Amino acid sequence: MRTTISIITINYNNLEGLKSTVESVINQTFQEFEYIIIDGGSTDGSFEYIEKNKELFAFWISELDSGVYQAMNKGIQKASGDYILFLNSGDHFYNDDTLAIHQKELTGQDLVYFNIKVVEASKTFIKNYPDTLSFSYFVKDTLPHPGTFIKKDLFNSVGMFKEDFKIVSDWKFFLDAVCKHQASYKHVNKTLSVFYLDGVSSDATNASIIFKEKQQVLRSSYEPFLQDIEDVITYKDILTGLKKSRIIQWLVRLGFLNKF
């Protein structure tokens, strides 16, 4: 039977996180997928763990690479599924029935994205994503790779992840897919996975790198839209603030204003 889903785990010197992710994947009650491990030449015991459990994986490799995006591209090249999901070391599915419940949502769209549970040092919350994606949305946010099934064919039209970026190549891919290539998409308002906010993109010290890389993308490909979009974001923020205003809410209830 043809594989519909390829799950790819990227790992580098994160043995305990890798174990958690692998356990989550192999414990799924739905098992009609292929599992790929791309390790960056770890020296913390990850290689030995992968080799010991190699029968669980359709493909695995442990070798030096230039970074996370080269590793992700290696995984894409080896994947045979219609849809690819990146569940990197440390992250895991929401529960053991997640794939069994939600695999039916893969109905042909280029991107099928879910909500994720985010775990920080001091708090845990469900991050909800919008039903409609826009350029203004991507200027401020992105889609979660552990919560998004990507149709493999989409990489043929959009291109692979940009390997010379350190942090924002997945953001660039989603931005280009939706705003430049009109990729089809669907939001499923359910929680797919658990994401631990301790990675490179979550490190506050990398904020300047994120800003620089995003500006490079926006200035090179979306320059004509930038001024307009800054105005749109400002007005959206003002409108959001008005919607939360007690006075506005009372005026709506009293019939002096229409709900907006």
C-alpha positions as CSV (number, residue, x, y, z in Angstrom):
1,M,0.0,0.0,0.0
2,R,1.3,3.5,-0.9
3,T,2.5,5.5,2.1
4,T,0.4,8.6,2.7
5,I,2.3,10.1,5.6
6,S,6.1,10.5,6.1
7,I,7.1,11.6,9.7
8,I,10.6,13.1,9.8
9,T,12.5,13.7,13.1
10,I,15.6,15.9,13.0
11,N,18.0,15.4,15.9
12,Y,21.4,16.7,17.1
13,N,22.8,15.8,20.5
14,N,19.3,15.6,22.1
15,L,19.1,11.9,23.2
16,E,16.4,12.3,25.8
17,G,14.3,14.5,23.5
18,L,14.8,11.9,20.7
19,K,13.7,9.1,22.9
20,S,10.5,11.0,23.8
21,T,9.7,11.8,20.1
22,V,10.3,8.2,18.9
23,E,8.2,6.7,21.7
24,S,5.4,9.1,20.8
25,V,5.5,8.1,17.1
26,I,5.8,4.3,17.6
27,N,3.0,4.3,20.2
28,Q,0.5,5.8,17.7
29,T,-2.6,3.5,17.4
30,F,-2.5,4.4,13.6
31,Q,0.7,3.0,12.1
32,E,0.2,3.5,8.3
33,F,3.2,5.9,7.9
34,E,6.9,5.8,7.3
35,Y,9.3,7.2,9.9
36,I,12.6,8.9,9.0
37,I,15.3,10.0,11.3
38,I,18.0,12.5,10.3
39,D,20.7,12.9,12.9
40,G,23.5,15.5,12.5
41,G,26.3,13.3,13.7
42,S,25.4,13.3,17.4
43,T,28.0,12.3,20.0
44,D,25.7,12.1,23.0
45,G,24.4,8.5,22.5
46,S,21.8,9.4,19.9
47,F,23.6,7.4,17.2
48,E,23.7,4.3,19.3
49,Y,20.0,4.7,20.2
50,I,19.0,5.1,16.6
51,E,21.1,2.1,15.4
52,K,19.7,-0.1,18.2
53,N,16.2,0.8,17.1
54,K,16.8,0.9,13.4
55,E,14.0,-1.5,12.6
56,L,11.5,1.2,13.6
57,F,12.7,3.5,10.8
58,A,12.1,3.4,7.1
59,F,15.3,5.4,6.7
60,W,17.9,6.8,9.1
61,I,21.2,8.5,8.8
62,S,23.7,10.1,11.2
63,E,26.2,12.4,9.6
64,L,27.4,16.0,9.9
65,D,25.3,18.6,8.2
66,S,25.3,22.4,7.9
67,G,22.3,22.9,10.1
68,V,18.7,22.0,10.7
69,Y,17.4,23.0,7.3
70,Q,19.9,20.9,5.4
71,A,18.8,18.0,7.7
72,M,15.1,18.7,6.9
73,N,15.9,18.8,3.2
74,K,17.6,15.4,3.5
75,G,14.5,14.0,5.1
76,I,12.3,15.4,2.3
77,Q,14.4,13.8,-0.3
78,K,14.0,10.4,1.3
79,A,10.3,10.7,2.0
80,S,7.8,8.8,-0.1
81,G,4.6,9.9,1.5
82,D,2.0,12.3,0.0
83,Y,2.3,14.4,3.2
84,I,5.3,15.2,5.3
85,L,5.2,16.1,9.0
86,F,8.3,17.3,10.9
87,L,8.2,16.2,14.5
88,N,11.7,17.1,15.7
89,S,13.5,15.7,18.7
90,G,11.8,16.7,22.0
91,D,8.4,17.3,20.4
92,H,5.7,14.7,20.4
93,F,2.1,13.9,19.4
94,Y,-0.7,15.2,21.7
95,N,-1.7,11.6,22.6
96,D,-1.4,8.1,21.3
97,D,-4.6,8.4,19.2
98,T,-3.7,11.6,17.5
99,L,-2.9,10.2,14.0
100,A,-5.8,7.7,14.2
101,I,-8.2,10.6,14.8
102,H,-6.8,13.2,12.5
103,Q,-5.3,11.4,9.5
104,K,-8.7,11.6,7.8
105,E,-8.2,15.4,7.5
106,L,-5.6,14.9,4.8
107,T,-7.9,15.6,2.0
108,G,-5.7,17.0,-0.7
109,Q,-4.9,20.5,0.4
110,D,-1.2,21.6,0.1
111,L,-1.1,22.5,3.8
112,V,-3.2,21.0,6.5
113,Y,-2.4,22.7,9.8
114,F,-3.5,22.1,13.4
115,N,-3.2,23.8,16.7
116,I,-0.3,22.9,19.0
117,K,0.3,22.7,22.8
118,V,3.2,24.9,23.7
119,V,5.2,24.1,26.8
120,E,7.4,26.9,28.3
121,A,9.3,26.9,31.6
122,S,6.6,28.8,33.4
123,K,3.4,28.1,31.5
124,T,1.6,25.8,29.1
125,F,-1.0,26.8,26.6
126,I,-2.7,25.8,23.4
127,K,-1.7,28.0,20.5
128,N,-4.6,28.4,18.1
129,Y,-4.1,29.3,14.4
130,P,-6.3,31.2,12.1
131,D,-8.6,29.7,9.5
132,T,-7.5,32.3,6.9
133,L,-3.9,33.0,6.1
134,S,-2.6,36.3,4.7
135,F,0.6,38.2,4.1
136,S,-0.1,40.4,7.2
137,Y,-0.4,37.2,9.3
138,F,3.0,35.9,8.1
139,V,4.7,39.2,8.8
140,K,3.9,38.7,12.4
141,D,3.7,34.9,12.8
142,T,4.1,31.6,11.0
143,L,2.7,28.0,10.9
144,P,4.0,25.3,13.3
145,H,6.1,22.7,11.6
146,P,5.1,20.1,14.2
147,G,1.5,20.9,13.6
148,T,1.5,21.1,9.8
149,F,1.2,18.4,7.2
150,I,2.9,19.6,4.0
151,K,2.1,18.0,0.7
152,K,5.4,16.7,-0.7
153,D,4.7,17.9,-4.2
154,L,4.6,21.5,-2.8
155,F,8.4,21.4,-2.4
156,N,8.6,21.0,-6.2
157,S,6.8,24.3,-6.8
158,V,8.0,26.3,-3.9
159,G,11.4,24.9,-3.5
160,M,13.3,23.3,-0.6
161,F,14.2,25.0,2.7
162,K,16.8,27.7,2.3
163,E,19.9,26.1,3.9
164,D,21.9,29.3,4.5
165,F,19.3,30.7,6.9
166,K,19.8,29.7,10.5
167,I,16.2,30.2,11.9
168,V,13.5,31.3,9.5
169,S,13.6,29.0,6.5
170,D,10.4,27.2,7.5
171,W,8.7,30.6,7.9
172,K,9.9,31.7,4.4
173,F,8.6,28.4,2.9
174,F,5.1,28.9,4.4
175,L,5.1,32.6,3.4
176,D,6.1,31.8,-0.2
177,A,3.8,28.8,-0.5
178,V,0.7,30.8,0.5
179,C,1.4,34.3,-0.7
180,K,3.4,33.7,-3.8
181,H,2.3,30.2,-5.0
182,Q,-1.3,30.3,-3.8
183,A,-1.0,27.0,-2.0
184,S,-4.3,25.5,-0.9
185,Y,-4.7,25.0,2.8
186,K,-7.0,23.9,5.6
187,H,-7.0,24.7,9.3
188,V,-8.2,21.9,11.6
189,N,-9.2,23.4,15.0
190,K,-7.8,20.5,17.0
191,T,-4.5,20.0,18.8
192,L,-2.0,17.7,17.0
193,S,1.3,17.9,18.9
194,V,3.2,19.3,21.8
195,F,6.0,21.8,21.2
196,Y,8.7,22.6,23.8
197,L,9.7,26.3,23.5
198,D,13.4,25.7,24.0
199,G,14.7,25.6,20.4
200,V,16.9,28.0,18.5
201,S,14.0,30.1,17.2
202,S,12.7,30.4,20.7
203,D,16.0,31.7,22.2
204,A,15.7,35.5,22.9
205,T,19.3,35.9,22.1
206,N,18.6,35.0,18.5
207,A,16.0,37.7,18.0
208,S,18.4,39.8,15.9
209,I,19.1,36.9,13.6
210,I,15.4,36.3,13.1
211,F,14.8,39.9,12.3
212,K,17.7,40.1,9.9
213,E,16.7,36.9,8.0
214,K,13.0,38.0,7.8
215,Q,14.0,41.4,6.5
216,Q,16.1,39.8,3.9
217,V,13.2,37.8,2.7
218,L,10.7,40.6,2.8
219,R,13.0,43.2,1.1
220,S,14.0,40.8,-1.6
221,S,10.6,39.4,-2.6
222,Y,7.9,41.5,-1.0
223,E,9.2,45.1,-1.0
224,P,6.2,46.7,-2.7
225,F,3.8,45.4,0.0
226,L,5.8,46.4,3.1
227,Q,4.5,50.0,3.6
228,D,0.9,49.0,3.0
229,I,1.2,46.0,5.3
230,E,2.6,48.1,8.1
231,D,-0.4,50.3,7.9
232,V,-2.8,47.3,7.8
233,I,-1.1,45.8,10.9
234,T,-1.4,49.1,12.7
235,Y,-5.1,49.4,11.9
236,K,-5.7,45.7,12.8
237,D,-4.1,46.2,16.2
238,I,-6.2,49.3,16.8
239,L,-9.4,47.5,15.8
240,T,-8.5,44.6,18.1
241,G,-8.0,47.0,20.9
242,L,-11.4,48.6,20.3
243,K,-13.1,45.2,20.2
244,K,-11.8,44.6,23.7
245,S,-12.9,48.0,25.0
246,R,-15.6,47.8,27.7
247,I,-17.1,51.0,26.5
248,I,-17.4,49.7,22.9
249,Q,-18.8,46.4,24.2
250,W,-21.5,48.3,26.2
251,L,-22.4,50.4,23.2
252,V,-22.9,47.3,21.1
253,R,-25.1,45.7,23.8
254,L,-27.2,48.9,24.0
255,G,-27.6,49.0,20.2
256,F,-25.7,52.2,19.6
257,L,-23.1,50.3,17.6
258,N,-23.2,47.3,15.3
259,K,-21.0,44.4,16.2
260,F,-17.8,44.4,14.2
